[in-house]
Amino acid sequence: MKIVDIFAIVEGSLFAVQFEDEEFNEFEKLRRNWQNPEFVNTLFKKITYSNYYKFSVDELKIQILERSAFFFNKLLSAAKGEESIQLDAIFRPLNNNEYTLADYQESKYKKFIFRIYAVRLGENCYVISGGGIKLVKTMQENEYLSQELSKIKFLKNYLIERDLYE
């Protein structure tokens, strides 16, 4: 795994990493994929779906395409300070047993089945490492989401080693 660059999505608050062999940074990649019917159809052929959410596959595909734009718009509005809610209220610690926020903390923004994973650099400042459509109870149940755990840990170590937050 190699990081090519870190891009500002909203200067000073929201950033996204671009990994080697990827055409786009993780924010743009997720946004394009989740609004692409072909990607969504292919996703359901590749992943295990446990019917955890009690929807049919066809219902979930429609929900992904219909709700993803709202999901990203809310994130961008919060990052720009246009919402009454800030990024620190949207992103929560990845570990459900952590209750306080910390620098270089692995975090998640979740709504419905959407997940965006990021490392918290400091107050209302995050670097997106990736994301996924969570269709199982835990990330470890699905190889697709397990890869996201590796990416967020890699990004966290990368940021700590370079002390990129000032």
N, C-alpha and C positions, 0 to 999 in steps of 0.2 A: 504494500500500500504506500502510495506517495502522494503528497499534497502538492498540487501545481501552484495554487494561489488561493488567497482569501479575498472575496469580493464584498464590497459594501452594498447591501441591499437598501438600507436606510442609514446614511452616514451617522456614526456615533452610537448606534443602538442595535442594528441587526446586520449580521454578516453571514456569508455562506462560503464554505470551503468547496474547492473544485479538486477532485481527485484525478490522478493520472488515468488516461484512457477514457475519460468522460468528456462529452462535448460541452456540457453546461455545468455551472455550479449547482450544488445540491438543491437550493431553493428553486431555481428555474427548472431544474430537471423534474422535481416533484410536481410543480405547478403544471408543466406541460403534460406529464404522464397522467396525472389524475383527471385531466380534462380531455383526454384522448381516448375515445371509445375502443380503438384497436388495442391500446396498452391495457385498458381495464379488462377486456375480454381475454387477452393473453395471460394476465395476472391470475385469473381464476383457473386457468389451465395448469399453471405452475405451482400454485400453493395449496396447502391443505386448508379446507374450510370446515370447521367443526360445527357450524350452525349455532355458534355461541350467541349470536345476536337475534336468532329466531326469524331471520329473513330468508327468503329464497335467494339463490345466486342472482337471478335476473333482477329482483328487487334491489339487491345490494349494488349491482352494476349501475342501475339508474340513480340510486342515492349518491354514489361516488361522483358521478358526472354532474348531478344537480347541486350537490352541497360543497364541492371542492372550491369553487370560486368564492363563496362566502367565507370559507375557512381561511383562505389566503388573504382576502380583503380585510378580515378582522385582524389578522396578524400584522399586516402592513399599517393599518390605521393605528394600532397600539404602538407600533415602532415609531410612527411619525408624531405621536402625541395627540392624535385626533380623537382618540377614544377616552372615555373617563377611566378606563382600565389601562394599566401599564404592562409592559412585558413581564415584569416580575410577578404579576398576578395571573398571566396567561401561562407562562412556563412554570412547571412544578418540578421538584427533584425527581430524577428518574427512579431512585430508590424510594419506594413508598414508605419506608421507615424513617426517612429524613424529614424533619419538619422545619428546619431553618435554612435560609439561603446562604450560600458561601461562594467565594470566588472559585473559578475552575470546577464548578459543580456540574455533573452530568444532569441534564434536564430534559423534560418532554413537554410539548404542547399537544394536548389531546382534546379532541372533540369528536363525538360519535366514534367512527372507526379510523379516523385520521390521526396519525402521529407524526410529529416533527421532533427530531432529537437535536439537541444543541448543548454546547458548553457555555455556562454562564461565566462571563468574564468579570462582571461587577454589576453594580446596580443598573438594572434595565438595559443590559448589554449582553448579547448572545451571538454565538457563532454556530450556525446550523451545520450539522455533520451528516444529516440524511433524514430519512423518514420512511413511513410505510403505512400500509393499510392493515390494521390489526384485526384479524378475523378469528383469533384464538385467545384463550385466557391469558397466557403468558408468552412473552417474546421467545423464550427458549423452545417453545413447541413448534416453531416454524423456522426453517433455515433462512428464509427471506428476511425475517426480523432479527434473527441471531447475527446476521452480517451487520446489521445496524449497531448492535452492541459493540462489535469489533471496531467499527468506524468511529463511534463516539469516544471510546477509550483511546484510540490512536490519536484523535484530534486533541483530546485533553492533554495527553503527554506532550504532543507537539507544541501546544500553547504554553504549557508550563516550562518546557525546556527553553523556549525562546522568550519567555516573560513578555508576551505581546500586549498585555493590558497595562495601561498607564493611568 
